[in-house]
């Protein structure tokens, strides 16, 4: 029997709704919020208000594009967390209202689990390549940088995590200091293609196990700018591309170094990346090159599945539905990953 699920994602500043039938994507609609650009970061209150404005038309469009009405859904999947609490509340509340009005069961989804399981989405015209279990997933999303051992859609273990800043935060904070527009990660990626990755050398952490740290890199980058700008006020403008290329190379090296160690430790050669930073060209090229050298099967998400999207929430919801893991009407959103199972 076919299972049709509506997914709702509202963890940060993108309002998204998607419909899947089993694992095949029928629609995926995203409304982004440009209001945050002038502030150099997401303003939580503005984000939640924009979600309130966007969620009805976004869900309506997703259902229409999928050619289905709400009463034909088997379940509604929604992001419970982690994320901005006000933003999450909009999605959770809407899911509850829709579920009550049509007597449809709900399933709550961990946003990060959604990123990992995005590798199992199929498209109507083709099946995408899927990793085999167990596989390692380098999850680099917003404030999270993790290595996750994925034994099944239901069995995931975080084997390495950042102890301070995440990779995405390092990109955004360094971009802000250089006067680059928000979000900084994509701008750094674009400029890095024009620069010399060996022009500057920044500090790399020495952290035990498979954990990450990016605070030292950020500090090293800031000290370099401080010292150079003191002698030459135009230093940043004159060296922007080289700074971006060197910063990106250092971040990628840090990420891949621990991933390589984890692959050796667990003897796993199916390697995937997921999350917003997985769209970074340096990281994508780096993991492919390491895969060739080390005999990995590497899995890169399509760009439309790297950012926050409801397709991955619907897919993760499908697996929870198949296991009978439903949410009650008293479910509440949570901002912290510590309050959720991976």
Phi and psi in degrees as a GROMACS rama.xvg file:
@    title "Ramachandran Plot"
@    xaxis  label "Phi"
@    yaxis  label "Psi"
@TYPE xy
-72.8547  140.262  UNK-2
-113.973  123.395  UNK-3
-112.752  125.064  UNK-4
-129.059  135.844  UNK-5
-94.0919  129.196  UNK-6
-107.997  141.593  UNK-7
-128.67  126.825  UNK-8
-124.934  124.596  UNK-9
-149.272  40.2937  UNK-10
-76.9467  -24.5886  UNK-11
-138.348  -105.326  UNK-12
-120.289  13.896  UNK-13
-117.528  126.695  UNK-14
-95.972  122.414  UNK-15
-138.552  146.187  UNK-16
-138.795  143.542  UNK-17
-146.66  156.671  UNK-18
-125.962  130.77  UNK-19
-122.508  150.911  UNK-20
-117.561  112.508  UNK-21
58.5528  -115.692  UNK-22
-108.809  8.75555  UNK-23
-95.1614  127.728  UNK-24
-78.7719  126.192  UNK-25
-101.446  -30.7818  UNK-26
-160.541  154.547  UNK-27
-154.923  104.682  UNK-28
-113.621  133.32  UNK-29
-130.745  131.535  UNK-30
-113.876  113.18  UNK-31
-88.2711  164.98  UNK-32
-119.238  105.919  UNK-33
-79.376  -9.80357  UNK-34
-61.7032  -23.132  UNK-35
-83.3481  -15.1861  UNK-36
-58.4019  -44.9368  UNK-37
-69.4388  -14.509  UNK-38
-96.0584  -7.566  UNK-39
73.1082  19.6926  UNK-40
172.064  167.838  UNK-41
-77.0451  127.126  UNK-42
-96.0189  111.847  UNK-43
-53.5482  -44.1569  UNK-44
-64.2663  -41.6441  UNK-45
-66.8652  -35.7683  UNK-46
-63.6311  -46.6061  UNK-47
-65.5832  -37.3271  UNK-48
-65.6054  -39.2894  UNK-49
-66.3654  -37.787  UNK-50
-59.071  -41.6639  UNK-51
-61.6084  -36.4279  UNK-52
-74.1583  -33.0485  UNK-53
-91.393  -26.5438  UNK-54
-66.149  -38.9389  UNK-55
-65.034  -52.7373  UNK-56
-64.0054  -32.5523  UNK-57
-67.6088  -47.0451  UNK-58
-64.0529  -42.6601  UNK-59
-59.9929  -43.5766  UNK-60
-65.4907  -41.1948  UNK-61
-62.5735  -41.9253  UNK-62
-65.387  -42.4977  UNK-63
-66.0978  -42.0259  UNK-64
-65.1743  -31.3074  UNK-65
-80.7771  -11.7705  UNK-66
70.2556  39.6421  UNK-67
-140.799  152.694  UNK-68
-103.627  158.822  UNK-69
-59.4744  -33.3489  UNK-70
-70.7651  -9.52957  UNK-71
-96.4591  -0.195253  UNK-72
-74.2367  145.658  UNK-73
-89.2961  -25.1649  UNK-74
-165.709  162.121  UNK-75
-119.31  121.266  UNK-76
-103.047  139.513  UNK-77
-142.59  153.018  UNK-78
-75.2473  119.427  UNK-79
-89.6711  -27.2401  UNK-80
164.577  178.205  UNK-81
-76.4109  167.605  UNK-82
161.839  -164.984  UNK-83
-77.2934  126.469  UNK-84
-60.0388  -45.0322  UNK-85
-62.277  -40.7191  UNK-86
-65.2227  -43.9635  UNK-87
-61.6901  -38.5762  UNK-88
-59.971  -35.6114  UNK-89
-63.5496  -48.772  UNK-90
-65.9275  -43.2985  UNK-91
-64.1757  -43.9829  UNK-92
-65.1137  -40.4703  UNK-93
-65.2864  -42.8344  UNK-94
-59.6074  -41.5212  UNK-95
-62.2711  -46.5391  UNK-96
-61.6796  -42.8788  UNK-97
-67.6539  -38.6179  UNK-98
-65.2638  -42.1083  UNK-99
-65.5998  -43.4342  UNK-100
-67.7696  -26.2769  UNK-101
-116.608  6.92407  UNK-102
54.3574  52.6912  UNK-103
-113.345  136.217  UNK-104
-68.5049  156.121  UNK-105
-117.593  151.22  UNK-106
-131.97  131.204  UNK-107
-93.943  145.894  UNK-108
-129.037  137.611  UNK-109
-76.1263  121.847  UNK-110
-53.0284  -40.8072  UNK-111
-71.6236  -35.9472  UNK-112
-62.0676  -36.1904  UNK-113
-59.7965  -45.0502  UNK-114
-57.674  -45.0896  UNK-115
-63.8081  -44.9545  UNK-116
-78.4924  -3.81123  UNK-117
-60.6243  -18.5407  UNK-118
-70.9223  -6.26989  UNK-119
-110.961  11.6955  UNK-120
-76.4054  135.424  UNK-121
-109.045  151.355  UNK-122
-101.995  156.22  UNK-123
-58.5276  -30.9987  UNK-124
-97.4047  -8.18519  UNK-125
-166.93  154.198  UNK-126
-90.4133  131.652  UNK-127
-81.7999  155.931  UNK-128
-65.9898  135.163  UNK-129
-117.602  140.098  UNK-130
-69.9837  156.65  UNK-131
-94.8532  150.762  UNK-132
-83.7501  141.338  UNK-133
-81.4309  152.684  UNK-134
-137.125  162.108  UNK-135
-101.894  135.633  UNK-136
-120.994  123.02  UNK-137
-86.503  107.201  UNK-138
-100.979  111.756  UNK-139
-125.574  94.0306  UNK-140
-137.409  114.961  UNK-141
55.5757  -116.386  UNK-142
-89.0501  15.8894  UNK-143
-124.54  132.776  UNK-144
-133.479  113.1  UNK-145
-142.332  152.292  UNK-146
-109.585  123.189  UNK-147
-119.397  127.478  UNK-148
-87.2165  118.67  UNK-149
-109.229  106.306  UNK-150
-92.1291  -22.7405  UNK-151
-167.23  173.388  UNK-152
-61.1293  -15.2198  UNK-153
-110.792  -12.2541  UNK-154
-121.703  100.834  UNK-155
-130.707  141.408  UNK-156
-132.651  125.174  UNK-157
-76.9464  115.916  UNK-158
-102.569  -14.2305  UNK-159
-153.879  143.013  UNK-160
-151.99  158.923  UNK-161
-69.7762  142.886  UNK-162
-99.0214  -3.06201  UNK-163
-150.532  -113.628  UNK-164
-69.5898  154.883  UNK-165
-98.3452  169.311  UNK-166
-61.2804  -43.7602  UNK-167
-62.5856  -37.4268  UNK-168
-66.9931  -38.3216  UNK-169
-61.5891  -44.1232  UNK-170
-60.5071  -49.6987  UNK-171
-66.1172  -41.0543  UNK-172
-68.6439  -41.4303  UNK-173
-68.8128  -36.1438  UNK-174
-63.6209  -40.0273  UNK-175
-63.4212  -40.5999  UNK-176
-63.5966  -33.2173  UNK-177
-81.1621  -3.1269  UNK-178
80.5312  20.1139  UNK-179
-82.7575  152.432  UNK-180
-69.8313  158.642  UNK-181
-89.3633  142.881  UNK-182
-76.3712  142.003  UNK-183
-76.8151  -28.8909  UNK-184
-54.5258  -53.4713  UNK-185
-63.1458  -32.342  UNK-186
-68.844  -42.9112  UNK-187
-60.7914  -42.6717  UNK-188
-59.6042  -43.232  UNK-189
-66.0431  -46.6252  UNK-190
-68.7119  -31.7453  UNK-191
-60.9885  -29.3639  UNK-192
-67.1598  -17.4311  UNK-193
-101.381  -3.29295  UNK-194
-111.388  177.245  UNK-195
-98.7217  113.729  UNK-196
-67.9003  -12.946  UNK-197
-104.854  10.9544  UNK-198
-69.1396  -35.1614  UNK-199
-132.167  152.332  UNK-200
-124.834  121.506  UNK-201
-111.712  160.655  UNK-202
-64.9259  140.39  UNK-203
-113.616  141.783  UNK-204
-77.8696  160.179  UNK-205
-123.782  88.1715  UNK-206
-114.917  135.082  UNK-207
-66.6361  155.957  UNK-208
68.0205  -142.493  UNK-209
-108.408  14.181  UNK-210
-78.1952  158.44  UNK-211
-112.877  158.258  UNK-212
-148.945  133.197  UNK-213
-125.007  1.44399  UNK-214
-67.9313  -37.9646  UNK-215
-65.4823  -40.0449  UNK-216
-60.6933  -45.6441  UNK-217
-60.5492  -43.9323  UNK-218
-64.9743  -42.6145  UNK-219
-60.3731  -41.1092  UNK-220
-64.0315  -44.6296  UNK-221
-66.1751  -39.5659  UNK-222
-65.9739  -37.4258  UNK-223
-60.9336  -46.9777  UNK-224
-62.6163  -43.6613  UNK-225
-59.196  -46.9563  UNK-226
-68.44  -41.5182  UNK-227
-72.5559  -40.579  UNK-228
-67.1989  -28.837  UNK-229
-61.5387  -31.9645  UNK-230
-92.8655  -29.2253  UNK-231
-141.964  100.965  UNK-232
-58.5016  -21.5774  UNK-233
-95.6702  11.6897  UNK-234
-56.4189  -47.2062  UNK-235
-62.0301  -48.2109  UNK-236
-62.648  -37.3603  UNK-237
-74.7354  -23.4373  UNK-238
-123.158  19.4001  UNK-239
-58.6028  -45.7808  UNK-240
-65.3433  -42.3635  UNK-241
-66.6307  -39.0739  UNK-242
-61.0355  -44.1065  UNK-243
-65.4586  -42.6022  UNK-244
-64.5632  -42.1307  UNK-245
-70.0328  -39.4699  UNK-246
-62.717  -46.5857  UNK-247
-62.7801  -42.9888  UNK-248
-60.8639  -40.7526  UNK-249
-66.4075  -44.5872  UNK-250
-60.2931  -46.2077  UNK-251
-63.1409  -42.0867  UNK-252
-60.2088  -42.5171  UNK-253
-63.324  -45.7197  UNK-254
-62.6025  -45.8252  UNK-255
-74.4032  -30.7269  UNK-256
-58.0853  -47.1314  UNK-257
-72.544  -32.8203  UNK-258
-65.365  -40.3883  UNK-259
-61.8346  -43.7391  UNK-260
-63.3524  -40.902  UNK-261
-65.7676  -39.6136  UNK-262
-60.7866  -41.9096  UNK-263
-67.2938  -42.7371  UNK-264
-62.2575  -42.7422  UNK-265
-97.1106  -5.59016  UNK-266
63.3326  33.9246  UNK-267
-108.777  131.098  UNK-268
-120.247  4.58377  UNK-269
-91.655  112.655  UNK-270
-124.24  127.731  UNK-271
-125.654  158.214  UNK-272
-125.584  154.556  UNK-273
-156.58  162.634  UNK-274
99.3226  171.424  UNK-275
-57.2283  -40.3269  UNK-276
-72.0321  -13.5519  UNK-277
-69.1728  -6.86862  UNK-278
-83.1649  -10.7507  UNK-279
-65.4137  127.554  UNK-280
-66.3052  -35.1553  UNK-281
-63.9773  -41.7906  UNK-282
-68.8226  -41.6581  UNK-283
-63.456  -45.369  UNK-284
-66.3014  -38.1964  UNK-285
-64.177  -43.1273  UNK-286
-71.9398  -33.0819  UNK-287
-66.6318  -43.886  UNK-288
-64.7114  -42.8771  UNK-289
-64.0803  -36.4533  UNK-290
-61.4531  -40.8421  UNK-291
-63.516  -40.6115  UNK-292
-71.5346  -31.9839  UNK-293
-110.236  4.72947  UNK-294
72.5781  26.3031  UNK-295
-77.9275  152.687  UNK-296
-97.5938  114.596  UNK-297
-103.877  144.291  UNK-298
-129.424  116.294  UNK-299
-110.239  128.969  UNK-300
-69.8488  149.073  UNK-301
-60.4438  148.733  UNK-302
-56.5835  -34.3709  UNK-303
-69.7758  -12.9438  UNK-304
-105.049  5.27267  UNK-305
-83.215  -39.4843  UNK-306
-79.3597  172.857  UNK-307
-63.3865  124.996  UNK-308
-151.032  154.483  UNK-309
-82.8065  -14.4778  UNK-310
-59.2999  -44.1571  UNK-311
-69.2846  -30.3973  UNK-312
-71.2087  -41.1973  UNK-313
-63.0812  -41.7048  UNK-314
-65.3835  -44.8971  UNK-315
-63.3912  -36.5191  UNK-316
-64.5024  -34.5831  UNK-317
-59.7035  -45.485  UNK-318
-65.4695  -38.7251  UNK-319
-67.0336  -37.5044  UNK-320
-61.4593  -44.5709  UNK-321
-64.8327  -23.506  UNK-322
-95.1468  -2.01251  UNK-323
75.1964  27.3868  UNK-324
-95.5282  86.3276  UNK-325
-99.2164  156.323  UNK-326
-98.2678  145.18  UNK-327
-88.753  167.273  UNK-328
-71.5995  -11.8184  UNK-329
-94.6692  11.8556  UNK-330
-63.7697  142.187  UNK-331
-124.883  150.535  UNK-332
-71.3155  158.025  UNK-333
-135.969  136.584  UNK-334
-83.7384  -22.3478  UNK-335
-105.248  134.759  UNK-336
-66.6494  -26.4837  UNK-337
-62.234  -21.6372  UNK-338
-90.2882  7.1267  UNK-339
-132.439  155.614  UNK-340
-81.6217  143.912  UNK-341
